[in-house]
Amino acid sequence: MIATKAYAVQDATSPLGPWNFERREPGPHDVQIEILYCGVCHSDIHQVRNEWGNSIYPMVPGHEIVGRVTKVGDHVTRFKVGDLAGIGCFVDSCRECAPCKAGEEQYCVTGGASTYNGYEMDRKTLTYGGYSTHIVTDEKYTLKISDKLPLSGVAPLLCAGITTYSPLRHWKVGKGHKVGVVGLGGLGHMAVKLAASMGAEVTMLSTSPSKEADAKKLGAHHFALTTNKEQLKQLRNQFDFIINTISAPHDYSNYLNMLNLDGVMICLGVPPEPSAVPAFNLIMGRRSIAGSLIGGIRETQEMLDYCAEHNITSDVEVIDIKDINTAYERMLKGDVKYRFVIDIASLKK
């Protein structure tokens, strides 16, 4: 077994703190990774505080993981010791259902193995995430990381990056499309960067005028205040797609009228309460509301390669592990541009 240092939470109301546990030794198809950086996702807060009602304690969060391979199993062919590697939101799946066979493991019918707050496919062994010094995973669910980009900025691509890349690819967004992005946070800033890089005309839709400069710097061609009634009128029937990243309660209807004929609003955020949607807002324009999760292993690797080629990373603030509880509070206040990333070297001190 591999002695591993971590930060964990013991129940829904306690702060994260130091915790030691043991990882399994690599099996024939496994790689062992020394974690270098781990991104901090808003879903970490939801799960640490049991806001989704499915939390298992003790919990070691973190599913935006980059590191270096330190050991490989006898049958591993894709990685060698010294390679950079990444782990995203899941570490295994059933491999037999139609989505898994199609390379869409994130939609595994039987339910895959989440990187943390879940169980391995034996449904007995708890999974622990990237707020830790090491991780061991099957090479099939491990991703190759380029050395062309700063690793701290790459880590959030394993969740925020693929969450926004996957729907853009699925709906074949590109040159000639007009895309609105709602919410300039961890997901929204990646949606702006990626959609613009694919050739779309991007408009940032925000309630905060102070975000205009940042939106333009990230690649947005236009900025619109959704609190301005006159601007709202001008935005009717403007967009082919709207990427909605908001997880706070809000009215979907405010955005549906901005879609043109056959326009699609793709929901990536998860508001705590359902949003009522008048049928006429869909019928008048044959509009659609859709949802999207992350991507499968194949698509996530494609995204990482795309970002390396186009020099795209997440905008991050690197923190020591001891500051994680403060970082959570800052995230809830929107006080981060745009993703916290833990320097795991700080855990080894």
SULFEN-V118367 format. One record per residue. N is the residue number from 0. PSI is psi in radians with two decimals (NA if undefined). BURIAL is + if it has 24 or more other ideal C-beta (glycine too) atoms within 12 Angstrom, else -. D_FIRST is the distance of its C-alpha to the first C-alpha in whole Angstrom. Layout:
n:N psi:PSI burial:BURIAL d_first:D_FIRST
n:N psi:PSI burial:BURIAL d_first:D_FIRST
This chain:
n:0 psi:2.69 burial:- d_first:0
n:1 psi:2.00 burial:+ d_first:4
n:2 psi:2.22 burial:- d_first:7
n:3 psi:2.26 burial:+ d_first:9
n:4 psi:2.57 burial:+ d_first:13
n:5 psi:2.99 burial:+ d_first:15
n:6 psi:2.28 burial:+ d_first:19
n:7 psi:2.88 burial:+ d_first:19
n:8 psi:2.44 burial:+ d_first:22
n:9 psi:-0.34 burial:- d_first:22
n:10 psi:3.10 burial:- d_first:25
n:11 psi:-0.27 burial:- d_first:28
n:12 psi:-0.04 burial:- d_first:30
n:13 psi:2.68 burial:- d_first:28
n:14 psi:2.81 burial:- d_first:27
n:15 psi:2.49 burial:+ d_first:24
n:16 psi:3.00 burial:- d_first:22
n:17 psi:2.48 burial:+ d_first:19
n:18 psi:2.39 burial:+ d_first:16
n:19 psi:2.48 burial:- d_first:12
n:20 psi:-3.11 burial:+ d_first:9
n:21 psi:2.31 burial:- d_first:6
n:22 psi:2.75 burial:+ d_first:6
n:23 psi:2.71 burial:+ d_first:5
n:24 psi:2.56 burial:- d_first:5
n:25 psi:2.34 burial:+ d_first:9
n:26 psi:-3.02 burial:- d_first:11
n:27 psi:-0.54 burial:- d_first:15
n:28 psi:0.17 burial:- d_first:16
n:29 psi:2.71 burial:+ d_first:14
n:30 psi:2.48 burial:+ d_first:14
n:31 psi:2.27 burial:+ d_first:12
n:32 psi:2.26 burial:+ d_first:14
n:33 psi:2.03 burial:+ d_first:15
n:34 psi:2.30 burial:+ d_first:17
n:35 psi:-0.76 burial:+ d_first:20
n:36 psi:2.58 burial:+ d_first:22
n:37 psi:2.18 burial:+ d_first:22
n:38 psi:2.74 burial:+ d_first:26
n:39 psi:1.95 burial:+ d_first:27
n:40 psi:2.62 burial:+ d_first:28
n:41 psi:-0.49 burial:+ d_first:31
n:42 psi:-0.38 burial:+ d_first:29
n:43 psi:-0.75 burial:+ d_first:26
n:44 psi:-0.82 burial:+ d_first:29
n:45 psi:-0.78 burial:+ d_first:30
n:46 psi:-0.67 burial:+ d_first:27
n:47 psi:-0.69 burial:+ d_first:26
n:48 psi:0.19 burial:+ d_first:29
n:49 psi:0.64 burial:- d_first:29
n:50 psi:-0.26 burial:- d_first:32
n:51 psi:-0.01 burial:- d_first:32
n:52 psi:0.30 burial:- d_first:31
n:53 psi:0.40 burial:- d_first:28
n:54 psi:2.49 burial:+ d_first:25
n:55 psi:2.24 burial:+ d_first:22
n:56 psi:2.65 burial:+ d_first:21
n:57 psi:2.63 burial:+ d_first:19
n:58 psi:2.28 burial:+ d_first:19
n:59 psi:1.83 burial:+ d_first:18
n:60 psi:-3.14 burial:+ d_first:20
n:61 psi:1.98 burial:+ d_first:21
n:62 psi:0.49 burial:+ d_first:22
n:63 psi:1.38 burial:+ d_first:23
n:64 psi:2.25 burial:+ d_first:21
n:65 psi:2.52 burial:+ d_first:21
n:66 psi:-2.85 burial:+ d_first:19
n:67 psi:2.37 burial:+ d_first:19
n:68 psi:2.24 burial:+ d_first:17
n:69 psi:-0.25 burial:+ d_first:14
n:70 psi:2.54 burial:+ d_first:13
n:71 psi:2.63 burial:+ d_first:15
n:72 psi:2.88 burial:+ d_first:14
n:73 psi:-0.48 burial:- d_first:17
n:74 psi:0.10 burial:- d_first:19
n:75 psi:2.30 burial:+ d_first:19
n:76 psi:-0.35 burial:- d_first:23
n:77 psi:-0.28 burial:- d_first:23
n:78 psi:2.66 burial:+ d_first:21
n:79 psi:2.84 burial:- d_first:20
n:80 psi:2.31 burial:- d_first:19
n:81 psi:-0.31 burial:- d_first:21
n:82 psi:2.60 burial:+ d_first:22
n:83 psi:2.51 burial:+ d_first:22
n:84 psi:2.75 burial:+ d_first:21
n:85 psi:2.69 burial:+ d_first:21
n:86 psi:2.30 burial:+ d_first:20
n:87 psi:-2.41 burial:+ d_first:23
n:88 psi:-0.21 burial:+ d_first:23
n:89 psi:2.72 burial:+ d_first:22
n:90 psi:0.00 burial:+ d_first:19
n:91 psi:2.93 burial:+ d_first:20
n:92 psi:3.12 burial:+ d_first:23
n:93 psi:-0.46 burial:- d_first:25
n:94 psi:-0.03 burial:+ d_first:26
n:95 psi:-0.43 burial:- d_first:29
n:96 psi:2.92 burial:- d_first:32
n:97 psi:-0.80 burial:- d_first:35
n:98 psi:-0.73 burial:+ d_first:33
n:99 psi:-0.78 burial:+ d_first:30
n:100 psi:-0.42 burial:- d_first:32
n:101 psi:0.04 burial:- d_first:34
n:102 psi:0.33 burial:- d_first:31
n:103 psi:0.96 burial:+ d_first:32
n:104 psi:-0.39 burial:+ d_first:28
n:105 psi:-0.33 burial:+ d_first:29
n:106 psi:0.42 burial:+ d_first:31
n:107 psi:2.19 burial:+ d_first:29
n:108 psi:-0.64 burial:- d_first:31
n:109 psi:-0.15 burial:- d_first:29
n:110 psi:2.02 burial:- d_first:27
n:111 psi:-3.00 burial:+ d_first:24
n:112 psi:1.91 burial:+ d_first:20
n:113 psi:2.65 burial:+ d_first:21
n:114 psi:-0.53 burial:+ d_first:19
n:115 psi:2.94 burial:+ d_first:19
n:116 psi:0.79 burial:+ d_first:20
n:117 psi:-2.90 burial:+ d_first:20
n:118 psi:2.61 burial:- d_first:18
n:119 psi:3.01 burial:+ d_first:17
n:120 psi:-0.18 burial:+ d_first:19
n:121 psi:-0.15 burial:- d_first:18
n:122 psi:0.38 burial:- d_first:20
n:123 psi:-0.66 burial:- d_first:17
n:124 psi:2.11 burial:- d_first:14
n:125 psi:2.56 burial:+ d_first:15
n:126 psi:2.46 burial:+ d_first:15
n:127 psi:2.43 burial:+ d_first:14
n:128 psi:-2.69 burial:+ d_first:17
n:129 psi:-0.02 burial:+ d_first:17
n:130 psi:0.97 burial:+ d_first:18
n:131 psi:2.96 burial:+ d_first:15
n:132 psi:-0.42 burial:+ d_first:14
n:133 psi:2.78 burial:+ d_first:12
n:134 psi:2.61 burial:+ d_first:12
n:135 psi:2.17 burial:+ d_first:11
n:136 psi:2.80 burial:+ d_first:14
n:137 psi:2.40 burial:+ d_first:16
n:138 psi:-0.44 burial:+ d_first:19
n:139 psi:-0.45 burial:+ d_first:21
n:140 psi:0.35 burial:+ d_first:21
n:141 psi:2.49 burial:+ d_first:20
n:142 psi:2.55 burial:+ d_first:23
n:143 psi:2.36 burial:+ d_first:25
n:144 psi:2.28 burial:+ d_first:26
n:145 psi:2.63 burial:+ d_first:29
n:146 psi:0.17 burial:- d_first:30
n:147 psi:-0.35 burial:- d_first:33
n:148 psi:2.69 burial:+ d_first:32
n:149 psi:2.23 burial:+ d_first:31
n:150 psi:-0.57 burial:+ d_first:27
n:151 psi:-0.63 burial:+ d_first:28
n:152 psi:-0.32 burial:+ d_first:31
n:153 psi:-0.61 burial:+ d_first:29
n:154 psi:-0.86 burial:+ d_first:26
n:155 psi:-0.24 burial:+ d_first:28
n:156 psi:-0.44 burial:+ d_first:30
n:157 psi:-0.23 burial:+ d_first:27
n:158 psi:-1.14 burial:+ d_first:28
n:159 psi:-0.68 burial:+ d_first:32
n:160 psi:-0.90 burial:+ d_first:33
n:161 psi:-0.50 burial:+ d_first:32
n:162 psi:-0.58 burial:+ d_first:33
n:163 psi:-0.56 burial:+ d_first:37
n:164 psi:-0.74 burial:+ d_first:37
n:165 psi:-0.87 burial:+ d_first:36
n:166 psi:-0.59 burial:+ d_first:39
n:167 psi:-0.69 burial:+ d_first:41
n:168 psi:-0.73 burial:+ d_first:40
n:169 psi:-0.73 burial:+ d_first:41
n:170 psi:0.18 burial:+ d_first:44
n:171 psi:0.80 burial:- d_first:45
n:172 psi:2.37 burial:+ d_first:46
n:173 psi:-2.70 burial:- d_first:48
n:174 psi:2.35 burial:- d_first:51
n:175 psi:-0.26 burial:- d_first:54
n:176 psi:2.55 burial:+ d_first:52
n:177 psi:2.16 burial:+ d_first:52
n:178 psi:2.27 burial:+ d_first:49
n:179 psi:2.43 burial:+ d_first:49
n:180 psi:2.18 burial:+ d_first:46
n:181 psi:2.06 burial:+ d_first:45
n:182 psi:2.00 burial:+ d_first:43
n:183 psi:1.31 burial:+ d_first:42
n:184 psi:-2.58 burial:+ d_first:39
n:185 psi:-0.77 burial:+ d_first:35
n:186 psi:-0.81 burial:+ d_first:36
n:187 psi:-0.71 burial:+ d_first:40
n:188 psi:-0.54 burial:+ d_first:40
n:189 psi:-0.65 burial:+ d_first:38
n:190 psi:-0.72 burial:+ d_first:40
n:191 psi:-0.88 burial:+ d_first:43
n:192 psi:-0.84 burial:+ d_first:42
n:193 psi:-0.80 burial:+ d_first:41
n:194 psi:-0.72 burial:+ d_first:44
n:195 psi:-0.68 burial:+ d_first:46
n:196 psi:-0.43 burial:+ d_first:44
n:197 psi:-0.02 burial:+ d_first:45
n:198 psi:0.03 burial:- d_first:49
n:199 psi:2.70 burial:+ d_first:49
n:200 psi:2.00 burial:+ d_first:52
n:201 psi:2.31 burial:+ d_first:49
n:202 psi:2.20 burial:+ d_first:51
n:203 psi:2.20 burial:+ d_first:49
n:204 psi:2.01 burial:+ d_first:50
n:205 psi:2.73 burial:+ d_first:49
n:206 psi:-0.04 burial:+ d_first:51
n:207 psi:1.97 burial:- d_first:50
n:208 psi:-0.39 burial:- d_first:53
n:209 psi:-0.22 burial:- d_first:51
n:210 psi:-0.01 burial:+ d_first:48
n:211 psi:-0.81 burial:- d_first:51
n:212 psi:-0.77 burial:- d_first:50
n:213 psi:-0.73 burial:+ d_first:46
n:214 psi:-0.77 burial:+ d_first:47
n:215 psi:-0.67 burial:- d_first:49
n:216 psi:-0.58 burial:- d_first:47
n:217 psi:-0.25 burial:+ d_first:44
n:218 psi:-0.04 burial:+ d_first:47
n:219 psi:2.40 burial:+ d_first:49
n:220 psi:-0.48 burial:- d_first:52
n:221 psi:2.83 burial:+ d_first:54
n:222 psi:2.36 burial:+ d_first:53
n:223 psi:2.35 burial:+ d_first:54
n:224 psi:2.08 burial:- d_first:54
n:225 psi:-0.06 burial:+ d_first:54
n:226 psi:-0.11 burial:- d_first:56
n:227 psi:1.95 burial:- d_first:59
n:228 psi:-0.62 burial:- d_first:61
n:229 psi:-0.71 burial:- d_first:63
n:230 psi:-0.63 burial:+ d_first:60
n:231 psi:-0.72 burial:+ d_first:59
n:232 psi:-0.71 burial:- d_first:62
n:233 psi:-0.35 burial:- d_first:62
n:234 psi:-0.05 burial:+ d_first:58
n:235 psi:2.34 burial:+ d_first:59
n:236 psi:0.61 burial:- d_first:59
n:237 psi:-0.53 burial:+ d_first:57
n:238 psi:2.51 burial:+ d_first:54
n:239 psi:-0.64 burial:+ d_first:52
n:240 psi:2.54 burial:+ d_first:49
n:241 psi:2.19 burial:+ d_first:47
n:242 psi:1.92 burial:+ d_first:44
n:243 psi:1.91 burial:+ d_first:43
n:244 psi:0.08 burial:+ d_first:40
n:245 psi:2.28 burial:+ d_first:41
n:246 psi:-0.12 burial:+ d_first:39
n:247 psi:2.76 burial:- d_first:42
n:248 psi:2.33 burial:- d_first:45
n:249 psi:2.89 burial:+ d_first:47
n:250 psi:1.96 burial:- d_first:50
n:251 psi:-0.53 burial:+ d_first:49
n:252 psi:-0.49 burial:- d_first:53
n:253 psi:-0.46 burial:+ d_first:54
n:254 psi:-0.45 burial:+ d_first:52
n:255 psi:-0.64 burial:+ d_first:53
n:256 psi:-0.20 burial:+ d_first:57
n:257 psi:-0.23 burial:+ d_first:55
n:258 psi:2.47 burial:+ d_first:54
n:259 psi:-2.94 burial:+ d_first:57
n:260 psi:2.25 burial:- d_first:58
n:261 psi:0.32 burial:- d_first:55
n:262 psi:2.70 burial:+ d_first:52
n:263 psi:2.25 burial:+ d_first:49
n:264 psi:2.09 burial:+ d_first:47
n:265 psi:2.04 burial:+ d_first:43
n:266 psi:2.12 burial:+ d_first:41
n:267 psi:-0.50 burial:+ d_first:38
n:268 psi:2.82 burial:+ d_first:38
n:269 psi:1.51 burial:+ d_first:38
n:270 psi:2.63 burial:- d_first:40
n:271 psi:-0.39 burial:- d_first:40
n:272 psi:2.64 burial:- d_first:43
n:273 psi:2.63 burial:- d_first:45
n:274 psi:2.22 burial:+ d_first:47
n:275 psi:2.36 burial:- d_first:51
n:276 psi:1.96 burial:- d_first:52
n:277 psi:2.32 burial:- d_first:56
n:278 psi:-0.61 burial:- d_first:56
n:279 psi:-0.52 burial:- d_first:59
n:280 psi:-0.36 burial:+ d_first:57
n:281 psi:-0.77 burial:- d_first:55
n:282 psi:-0.76 burial:- d_first:58
n:283 psi:1.44 burial:- d_first:60
n:284 psi:0.05 burial:+ d_first:59
n:285 psi:0.78 burial:- d_first:57
n:286 psi:2.84 burial:+ d_first:54
n:287 psi:2.61 burial:+ d_first:50
n:288 psi:2.27 burial:+ d_first:47
n:289 psi:2.88 burial:- d_first:44
n:290 psi:2.80 burial:- d_first:40
n:291 psi:2.53 burial:+ d_first:37
n:292 psi:-2.36 burial:+ d_first:33
n:293 psi:-2.69 burial:+ d_first:31
n:294 psi:2.92 burial:+ d_first:31
n:295 psi:3.12 burial:+ d_first:29
n:296 psi:-0.78 burial:+ d_first:27
n:297 psi:-0.80 burial:+ d_first:30
n:298 psi:-0.60 burial:+ d_first:32
n:299 psi:-0.69 burial:+ d_first:30
n:300 psi:-0.68 burial:+ d_first:29
n:301 psi:-0.75 burial:+ d_first:33
n:302 psi:-0.77 burial:+ d_first:33
n:303 psi:-0.72 burial:+ d_first:31
n:304 psi:-0.69 burial:+ d_first:33
n:305 psi:-0.79 burial:+ d_first:36
n:306 psi:-0.64 burial:+ d_first:35
n:307 psi:-0.70 burial:+ d_first:35
n:308 psi:-0.63 burial:- d_first:38
n:309 psi:0.17 burial:- d_first:40
n:310 psi:0.84 burial:- d_first:38
n:311 psi:2.19 burial:+ d_first:37
n:312 psi:2.99 burial:+ d_first:34
n:313 psi:2.55 burial:+ d_first:34
n:314 psi:2.13 burial:+ d_first:36
n:315 psi:2.80 burial:+ d_first:33
n:316 psi:2.00 burial:+ d_first:33
n:317 psi:2.34 burial:+ d_first:30
n:318 psi:2.79 burial:+ d_first:29
n:319 psi:2.65 burial:- d_first:26
n:320 psi:-0.53 burial:+ d_first:24
n:321 psi:-0.27 burial:- d_first:26
n:322 psi:0.21 burial:+ d_first:29
n:323 psi:-0.67 burial:+ d_first:27
n:324 psi:-0.66 burial:+ d_first:29
n:325 psi:-0.68 burial:- d_first:32
n:326 psi:-0.70 burial:+ d_first:31
n:327 psi:-0.80 burial:+ d_first:31
n:328 psi:-0.67 burial:- d_first:35
n:329 psi:-0.68 burial:- d_first:36
n:330 psi:-0.75 burial:+ d_first:35
n:331 psi:-0.43 burial:- d_first:37
n:332 psi:-0.02 burial:- d_first:40
n:333 psi:0.37 burial:- d_first:40
n:334 psi:1.07 burial:- d_first:39
n:335 psi:2.45 burial:+ d_first:37
n:336 psi:1.73 burial:+ d_first:38
n:337 psi:0.05 burial:+ d_first:36
n:338 psi:2.28 burial:+ d_first:33
n:339 psi:2.48 burial:+ d_first:30
n:340 psi:2.27 burial:+ d_first:27
n:341 psi:2.24 burial:+ d_first:25
n:342 psi:1.85 burial:+ d_first:24
n:343 psi:-0.26 burial:+ d_first:20
n:344 psi:-0.51 burial:- d_first:21
n:345 psi:-0.34 burial:+ d_first:23
n:346 psi:-0.34 burial:+ d_first:19
n:347 psi:-0.09 burial:- d_first:18
n:348 psi:NA burial:- d_first:21
